[in-house]
Amino acid sequence: MTTVETVRVLVWSEFTEPKEVYPEGIHGEIVSFLNSHPGISAKTSQLADVAYGLSQEALDGTDVLFWWGHAKHNEVGDDAVERVVSRVRDGGMGFVAIHSSHFSKPFIALMGTKCSLGSWDEDGLPERVHVETPGHPIVKGIRDFIIERTETYGEPFDVPAPKDIVFTSVFHDGTRFRSGLTWEIGKGRVFYFRPGHETYPIMMNPSVRRILTNAAFWTARRV
C-alpha cells in the first residue's frame, strides 16, 4: 500500500483582520481546520515575521502557500515576492489566493495582469456559490451553497484565462463573478477563491472549509 505524503501548508496573513471576528487571524482559523485533516500539516506566517514570514527556508519546507491580504499588499518586500513566485514556477509549490489577495504582489506577479475588479461593494448581503465543474477535485463533497453575509465582487476580473472555472458566485442583485479559478503556472498550481471578506466569519462556513481543504491537496498535486 502506497503512503501518501503529508501536505505541508503555510498560511500567510497580513494579520489586519478584526479580532472580534478572527481572534487568531484568518490564518489561524484556516490552520485550525486544515490541521484537523490527518493528511495536512499546517502552520501560520504573517507580515510582521522575519523576512515577511516568507524566508527561503520556510518556503522550501512548504508544499502549498495560502495567502490572505487586504490593506498592506505594498508592505511585502519584493525579495519575498520573488522567492514565492520562484517556488511556484520553478519548485512546484501550490499557491492559494483568498478574496482580496487578488491584489497581492505574488498573485499579480504570477498572473502577469493587473488583477483588477469591475466593481465591489461591502454590502453584507448574501452570495450563492455555484459549482461549475462538478468533477474537479476541489469540488469534492460540495454542492451549491449560500454565504449569508459577504462583499460583492463584479466582473470583469482582469486575470488570464483560467484552466478551470470551478465556482461562479451570484449576488443579491444578480451580479456574477468567477469566484473559483485555477491555473498551471510553470511547475505550480494556483487556485483563486473569492470568499473571505474579513468582517464576516466566512471561514467558519463548512463548505468554505471543505473547499480550502480540497484546494490544499489539489495544489500540492496529491489528487
N, C-alpha and C positions, 0 to 999 in steps of 0.2 A: 504493500500500500504506500503510495507517494504522500509524503508530508508536505503540506502547503506552508510556505514560509510566511511568518507573521508580517503584516504590513506595518511599516514604521511611518507614523504620521506626525508631522509637526504642524500645529495650528497656530498661526500668527495673527495678532491683532494690534492695532494702534492703541487699544485699551482706553477709548474715549466713550465707551458705552455707558448709559445711565446705570449706576449701581443699584437703583431700586428695581430695575428690570433684570439686570445681569450682575449679581454681586461679585462673581468671579470673572466677569467679562464674557463676551460671546465666545472667545477662545476657550475659556474654562468650561462653559456649558457644552460646547462641542466635544471637548476632550472627555468630559464625564460620560457622555453616551457612546462615544466611539470605543472607549475602554471597557464598556460592558459587553463588547463582542470579543470572543476569545481569539479571533484571527487578527486583531488590531492592537498595536501598542502606540498610544498617542500621548504627546506632551505639548505644553504651551510654549510660546515665544512671543515677545512683544517689542514694540518700538524702543522702549527705554532700556532694553537689554544691551549688553556689549555687542558691538558690530550690528546694531539694529535687530538683534536676535536672529541674525542670518549669517553667522560665521561659516566659513568653508567647512569646518569640522562638523557643525550642526547639519548643514545641507548634505554633506557626504553620507551622513547617517540617516537620511530621510528618503523614504520611497515616494511619499506624497506630501506636498505642502498645501495646506488650506490657508486662504488669505481673506481677512476681513479688515477693510479700511473705510474711512469716511471723510474725516476732516483734516488729516495730516499726511496726505499722499506725498506731498513735496518734501517732507522731512526725512523720507527714506533715502539714504545715500545712494548715489549712482553705482558705487562699487558693490554694494549689496545687491542692487538690481542686476548687475552683470553676473554676479555669482548665481542668482536664481535662474536667470534666463539660460546660462550655460548648462546648469544642472538639468534643466528641462530638455533643451535642444540636443545637447551632446551626451548627457548622462542618463536620459530616460526618466527623470523624476516626473511624477504626476503633479499637476497644479490645478487646484480648485478655487476659483474666484467667486466670492459670495456677495451678492447685492451691489452696493456702491463701490466694490472693488473693481468694477469695470473701469474706474478712473485711476486705479493703482498703477504705479510705474511698471511693475513686472508684467501686468496684463497688457498694457498698451504696447510694451516692447515686444511681447510675444505675438500680438495681433498685427502690429505694423500699421494700425489705423488710429484715429482719434478716440474711438470707443464712446462717442457721444450719444446722447438720447434725443429723441424727438421732443419729449415732454416728460415732466414728472410733477407729482402733486402729493404732498404729505397730508392726505385727506383722512386717513384712518378708517377707510371703508373696505369692504370685502374684495377678495380676489379668488377667482375659481381657476385652479391649475388643471389643465387638460393634458392627458398623456397623448403624445403624438406618435411615439414609436414604441408600441407595446412590447416588442420583443427585445428591446435593449436591456442589457444587464442593470443599468441604473434604475430602470423602472420595475425591477423585480419586487413583487409584493405591493405595488402601488396602483391605485385607481384614481380617477379624477377626485380632487378634494378641494375644500374651501379653507382659505386663511381668513379669519373673521375681520382682522384689522391690519392694514398694511399701507404702504405708499404706492401710488400708481406710477408706473413707467409706460411711456408710449413710444412707438416706432416713429421714425427709423432708428435702428440701433446700428451704429457705424462700426461693424466688425466684418472680417472676411466671411465668405460663405462657409457655414459650418459643415462638418462631416455629417452630423445628425442634429435635427431639431427634436429634442427629447420631450420638451414641455412647451406649451403655449399658455399664457395667462390671459384671462378676460376679466376686466374690472367692472365696477358697478355701472359705469356709463357706456360700456361697450368697447372701451379702449382695449386693444390687443397688444401683446408683447411676447416675443420669443424668449421664454424665461428659463429654458434649459438647453444649452448648446454645447456640442463637443467639437474638438479639433485634434488633429495629429500635427504636432509641431516638432520637426526633427524626430528624435527618438522618443519624445514625451507625448503624453496625452493631457489635454486640457479640458476642463468642464467649467462652464459658467452657469451659476444658479442664481436667479434673480431674487427670490425671497430672502429676507434677512435684515429688514429695517430695524434699527437698534432701539427704537422707543416702544416696540411691541414684542411680546415674548414668543416670537415666531420659532425660535429654536426649540421650544417645548412641544411644538406640533409633532405628533407621531409620524406623519407622512414625511415631513421635512427631515426628521431624524433618520428615517429609513433611507431616504434618497441620498443623504450625505454619507451614510454608511456604505451604501451600494457604490457611491462615487469613489470612495477610498479604494475599494477593490478594483473597480474598472480602471481608474487612472494609474494604479500600480500594476496593471496588466495581470491581475490574478484571475480575471474572468474574461 
